[in-house]
Amino acid sequence: MQFLANENFPSPSISFLRATGLEITSIFELYRGFSDYEVIEMAQAQRLIILTFDKDYSEIIFKYGIANPTSVIFFRYKGESP
């Protein structure tokens, strides 16, 4: 599995997950300022799973009926460490 960390996803968590061998593309590192729609389009095109603290993704995907939506893992709690 490959992941796309949204701009709000903590850098220490990205580093931790990469150290375990996961492939993670970071919006913050490479594509700052991308809109939620651009993040969804990128995830769909590259078959990535979005990691985010932003609950707007579910609204965008379902409200606007995006065909073949990407998977989204929504985190609610930012802990003290990764």
C-alpha positions as CSV (number, residue, x, y, z in Angstrom):
1,M,0.0,0.0,0.0
2,Q,1.1,3.5,-0.7
3,F,-0.1,6.6,1.2
4,L,-0.6,10.3,0.6
5,A,-0.2,12.3,3.8
6,N,-2.3,15.4,3.7
7,E,-0.7,18.8,4.5
8,N,-2.0,18.6,8.1
9,F,-0.5,15.2,8.8
10,P,2.4,15.6,11.3
11,S,5.9,15.3,9.9
12,P,7.1,13.1,12.9
13,S,4.4,10.6,12.1
14,I,5.4,10.5,8.4
15,S,9.0,9.9,9.4
16,F,7.9,7.1,11.8
17,L,5.8,5.4,9.2
18,R,8.5,5.7,6.6
19,A,10.9,4.1,9.0
20,T,8.6,1.0,9.2
21,G,8.9,0.7,5.4
22,L,5.7,2.3,4.3
23,E,5.8,4.5,1.1
24,I,4.4,7.9,1.9
25,T,4.1,11.0,-0.3
26,S,3.8,14.2,1.7
27,I,1.7,17.1,0.4
28,F,3.5,19.3,2.9
29,E,6.9,18.4,1.6
30,L,6.1,18.4,-2.1
31,Y,2.8,20.1,-3.0
32,R,2.1,22.8,-0.3
33,G,-1.1,24.6,-1.0
34,F,-2.9,21.9,-2.9
35,S,-6.6,22.1,-2.5
36,D,-8.6,19.1,-1.1
37,Y,-9.8,18.4,-4.7
38,E,-6.2,18.3,-6.0
39,V,-5.2,15.9,-3.2
40,I,-8.1,13.6,-4.1
41,E,-7.3,13.8,-7.8
42,M,-3.6,13.0,-7.1
43,A,-4.6,10.1,-4.8
44,Q,-6.9,8.7,-7.5
45,A,-4.4,9.0,-10.3
46,Q,-1.6,7.3,-8.3
47,R,-3.8,4.9,-6.3
48,L,-2.8,6.3,-3.0
49,I,-4.6,6.2,0.4
50,I,-5.0,9.6,2.0
51,L,-3.9,10.1,5.6
52,T,-5.6,13.2,7.1
53,F,-7.0,15.0,10.1
54,D,-9.4,16.9,7.7
55,K,-12.9,15.6,7.8
56,D,-13.8,17.5,4.6
57,Y,-12.7,14.6,2.4
58,S,-15.6,12.4,3.2
59,E,-18.0,15.3,2.5
60,I,-16.3,16.0,-0.9
61,I,-16.3,12.4,-1.9
62,F,-19.9,11.6,-1.0
63,K,-21.6,14.9,-1.5
64,Y,-20.2,15.5,-4.9
65,G,-20.4,11.8,-5.9
66,I,-16.7,11.4,-6.9
67,A,-16.5,8.2,-9.1
68,N,-14.1,5.5,-7.9
69,P,-13.1,7.5,-4.8
70,T,-9.8,6.9,-3.1
71,S,-9.6,5.5,0.4
72,V,-9.2,8.0,3.2
73,I,-7.9,7.3,6.7
74,F,-9.3,10.0,9.0
75,F,-7.5,10.6,12.3
76,R,-9.2,12.5,15.0
77,Y,-6.6,12.8,17.8
78,K,-3.2,14.2,17.5
79,G,-1.1,12.5,20.2
80,E,2.1,13.7,21.8
81,S,4.3,11.4,19.7
82,P,4.0,9.4,16.4
